[in-house]
């Protein structure tokens, strides 16, 4: 199920840990799963299900966001690495000699709400997205099938092993590094490596066929590093559009297959493409798209309800589709998504801030990342003070760079702020080039 420091953790051992933790969970309704160590996350995730509870997946682990989540969901409690480690160390977690080595005893009702993920809607308020266990069991084999199809020509039916650089709280990370081991006969490395040498070390820890799960920004950095990696059977990317030239370079340099997944917190993965070869996306069997104004509605038998996509898509005659853009409010930085309305709301909540707006300029920095910028009316505060306070309520990648204090926001007579006025205000602030 899990690789830890080169050691294989069996299903029987995992389930012994799950049983031990489940005995110690409070008799509540929701577990806010903050574990960063992937093995701990999986154990806590499963323990909550065994106890009939639901995992709450925060959009960020910064203190204010977690506290808001706890306050908004009665009967919730937090669980982190330190607590899981302490419980498992004190409990008997020896594998049951009578265990049959399968997950047959892990029986969860298909209707059970296994997880609730949170994203920011157009109003800026966190929106809950319910994920039932049965829905996970429908979509996970499709993710596995897409990966195995890429691996089959070289590895046949050999069991894949995963290294993921994405957090398990993110739905992409949940699907690829938690559900694949639980529901698709794969194993995952416990680490979440960041630096190229760490990624290489994690890949070295597991046998082939290897699957590397990451994001476009991280993959670009790994490729540029020149780091040598062991054989990778397939590289999987999601969370932001992957450039075709980058996909080609990865396939050539690493002698691998580049598989890109398309989905969202609302839908999970619903389509894939081989980005080095195809621009169009192929929907999973059973998923349909119906065109809507500036978007499309996705549906499948395992959805609770049809879902309007955040992307502008063009549906082709053969059933595949092209992505033509994104709705303006949602932004992505370093593979993470957020609502500009929600970010602005949090900035306005900083004491001393009288007016503010966060937006995404056209220009990218030297790293190629398009960060967000902010204009703030706060006569009594410095930029450093605002940044320090803001860091308690938003993910670090969404801290505005630059953040400029201005006497008044560039609103028009309707009270709105046209994009050209925002860009002009940045330029007037002495930032000809956004760094």
N, C-alpha and C positions, 0 to 999 in steps of 0.2 A: 504493500500500500504506500509506504513512505520510505525514502532513503534519508538516512541521518548519518553524516560523517562516514560514508562508505558502507554503513551497516543497513541491511534491509529490515524494516519493521513489518512483520506479518499482519494479516488480518486478525488472527487470534490475539496478538499483542495489542493491536490498536483497540480492539473491542474490549479488552481487559481495562485499558486506560479509560475508555468511554464509560464503562460500567462504574469504575471507581469515581470518576468525576460526577456522573449522574447522581450518585448517592449523596453527594455533598452540595448539589445545587439547591438554592432557596426554592421554596414552593411558590414561585411567582409565575408570571405569564410570558415575560419577554427577557431574553438575554442580549444585552448590548455587547457584541463580540468585538473586542478591541485587540485581540491577540495578533501580534505581528509575526511571530514564529509560526510557520505554516502548519506544523504538526500540532501545536497547541490549538490553533484555530480549528483544525479538523476535529480534534477530540472534543472541544467545547461545542462546536456546531452539532456533532452527532449526539452528545450528551443532552443537549437541549431538546433534540427531537425525541430521544428515548423517554424523556420526562414529559413529553407532550407540550413543550414550549416552542416559542418562535424566536429565531435569531433576528435581531435588529442590526442592520448594517449601516453605520453612519457614513455620510459622504466625506467626512474628515474626522480625524481623531484629536483635533485641537480642542482644548478644554470647554470653551463656550458652546461649541456645536454638540459635544457629548452631553453637556448639562442640559441643553435645550431638548435633546432627544429623550433623556431620562424624565424631564419634567413634563413632557408632552404625552408620555405613554405610561399610564398608571400600571403598576405591577411590573416595572422593569428594573433590572439591576445590571451592573457592569461586570465584565469578566476580562481580565488581561493576562499576559504571559506570567507575571509574577505569581498571581493567584493560582493559575493552573499548575504551574511548576510546584508550588508549595503543597497543593492538594495531592498531586500524583506522587510526590516524594513521601507523603505521610500515609498513603493508602497502599493496600496490596494490589499491585498491578501485574502479578504473574499471570501469563496466559493460562486459560483453562485447558487442562490436558484433554478434556472431552470435546473441545471445540472442533467443529468439522472443517475449519479453515476457509469458510465462506462467509458471506454476509446474509445468509439465510435467516439468521435470527434478528436481523436489523429490519424489522417490518414496520413501516410507517404508512399510515393511511394516505392514499393519493390525494385526498381533499385537504390534508393538514397543511396549514400555512407554515412552510419550513423557514422562510425568511421574508423580511420586509426591507427593501432598499429605499433610499431616500435621494431624490434629486430636487433641484429648484425649478419650479414651474415659471410661467410667464409673470406671475404675480410676485415672484421673489421668495415666496414661502416654500419651505420644504414640502415635497409631495411624496406620499408613500406609494410604493409599488409592491403589491402582494405577489409572492412567489410560492405556489403550492408544490408539494413534493411530487405529485403526479405530473405536473408541467415540467419540472426538472428531469423526470425520468423519460419524458418524450423527446426533449431537445438534446439531452446529453449524448445519446447514441449517434445522433446526426453529426455532432461535433467530432466525436470519435471516428465515425466513418469517413469524414472528410480528411482527417489526419492520416488514417490508416491507408486510404486510397493513395495518398502521396508517398507513403512509406513502402507500399506493397512491391513495387518493381525491384527494389533493392533488398528489402528485408523480409518479404513474404508476410507470414502471419505472426511474426515475432512480437512479443508484448512490448509496447512503447513505454519509455520513461521520460518524465517531464521536468524541465527546469523553467520556472516562471519568475520573471522580474517584476510582475505586477502584484499588488496586494490582494488578499483573498476577500476583503470587504467590497472591492469593486466587482460589479457583476461579471465583467470579463475574467477577472481573476478567479471568482467563484466558479464560473463555468469550466475553466481550463485547468485549475489547480486543486479544486476541492471535489467537484462533481465527477470529473473523469476517473479519479481513483475510486470513488464510491459507487459509480454506476456504469463504468465502461471498461473495467479490467485494465487500467493503467496504473502506474505508480508515479509519485511526484517527489522531488527533492524538497526537503523541509525549508531550505534557505530562500531568501529573496535577494539574490545578488545584485549589486549595483555597478561596481567598477569592472572593467573588462577582465582583469585577472581573477576577480571573484566569480564572474560568470564562467570563465574557463575552468576554474577549480571545481565548481558545482557540476559542470558537465563531465569532468573527469571522474567525479564520484559515482556516476551512474553508468550502467552498460548501454550499449546500442540495442535497438534504435533509440536515438535521442530526439526529443522535441524541445525546441526553445520557444517559449511564449514571451512576447515582449510588445513594445510599442514602436511606432515609426521614429520618434525622437531618440529613444534609447538604441534602437538598431543602427541609426545613423552614427551615433557616437561609438558604438562597438566596432562598426566597420572602419571608421576613421582611425581608431586606435592602433590598428595593425596587429592586435593581439591574435595569437594562434589558438584556435579552438579544436578540440577533438571532433571527430566526425559527427555532424548534425544531420539527421535524416530529413527533418522538416522544420522550418522556422514559421511561426504563427504570429500574425500582427493584427491589432485592432485598436480601437479608441479614436483614431484619426486617420484620414486618408493617407495611404502609402503611395509615395511617388513611384511610378513605373521604373524609372532609371535606378532608383535605390534598390528596388526589388531585383532588377537584373544584376546589379553589382553584387548583391548578397548571394545570389545563386551562383555567380561565377567565382567569387572569392572563396566562398565556403563550400562550394560544390554540393548544394542542397536544393530543396524545393521551397519556394516562398508562397505560403498560403495566407490569404487575408480574409478576415471574418468581418461581417457586417451585422450590427445589431444595436441594441440599446438596453438600458436598464429596464425599460418597459417591456421589451419583446424578448430579451436574450438574443443569441445569435440566430439569424433567420436566413442568411445567405453567405456564400463564399465565392472567392475568385482566385485564380492563379495570376497575381498581379503583373508578373513579368511577361505574361502572354495575353491576358485578357483585360479589357477595360470594363466589360459588362459583368454583372453579378448574377449568380444562379441561386434561385430560391431553394430552400430545403423542401423536400416533398411534404405536401399538406399545407404549406404557407402560401397565401394569396395576397396580391396587392391590388387595391382598387384606387384609381386616380382620384385625387381631390385637388382643389385649388391650391397651387403652390406646394403640394405635397402628395402623399398617398396614404391609404389606410391599410395596415397589415392585419391579417387575421389567420387563425389556424384553429383546429379542433381543441388544442390544449391551452389556448388563451382564455382568460375569464371574459374578455370583451375585445372587440377590434381596437387597434391602437393607431393613432395618427402619428406618422413618422415626423421627426424633427428635420428631416432632409427633403430637399426638392429633388424629385426623381423623374426619370423618363422611362416609361415602361415600353419595352421593345415587343415586336410582333411574335417573337419566339418565347415570350414569358420572362426573359431576363430583363434587367433594368440597369440604367446608368444613374449615377449621382451627379446632379447639376449644381448643388450648393446646399447651404444650411440656412435654417431660419435665423434671423439676425440676433436674437437675444442670447442664444447659446454660444459659448466660446469654449475652445479647447486649448490648454497650455500644458505641454509636457505629458500629453496623453490623458489629462484629466479634464472633466467637463464641469462647467458652472454656468449659472445664469447671471448676466450682467445686472439684472434687477436685484437679485439676491445679494450680489457683492456690493452694490451701491447701498442697499438697505443696511448692511452690516457696517459700512463706512459711516453712514449717517447716524448710527447708534453710538459712535465714539463720542464721549463727552467733550464738548467744545467745538464739535463740527457743526456748522450752521447750515451748510448746503454742500452738496458733492455729487459727482457723477464719475462712474468708472466705465471705460469703453476700451475698445481694442483698435489701436492705430493700424494703418496699412503697413508700416515699415516693420521689418524684423531686425532683431539684433544680430551681433556677430555669430551667435550660435545657431541662427536660423529659426529661433523660437519667437513667435509673435506674442509678446506679453501684453498685459492690460496696463492702461495708464489711467490716471485720476486727476481731476481738477477739484480742489477743495477750498471752501470758504471757512476758514478757522483762524480768526485774527489772533487768538491767544495761544496757538499751538505751533510747534515746529514740525517739519516733515518727519524728523526722527521720532518725535513723540507720537504722532499719528500712526506711523508704521508699527511702532512697538505695541500700541493698543490694538491695532487692527489684527496683528498676528495672533491674538488670542481667539479670534472668531472665524478666520478664513485660512484655507490651506496656503502654505508658503508660496506655492507657484503662482497664486493669484494676488500676492502682494503687488500693488501697482508700482511699476517702474517705467517711467517716472511718476512721482506724485508731486504735483505743483500746487502751492497755495496761491489762490487768486482772490482779488477783492470781491468779484462777483462772477457768477457763471454766465456764459454767453447764450442766454436764452433769447428767443425771438418774442414777438408780441403775443404769441399764443402760449408762451411759457415753455416751449419746446427748445431743444438744443440740436439744431441741424449738424450733421457730421462735419461739414466744411468749417463751421464755427469752432467746433471742438479741436480740429486739426490746426486751425489758425491760432487758437489759444496755446496749444503746445509749442508751436513755432515761436510765438511771442515770448514764451517762457525761456527762450534761449536754447531750445532743443531742436536744432535743425535736423539732427539724426537721432532717432530713438535708440537708446543703448539698452 
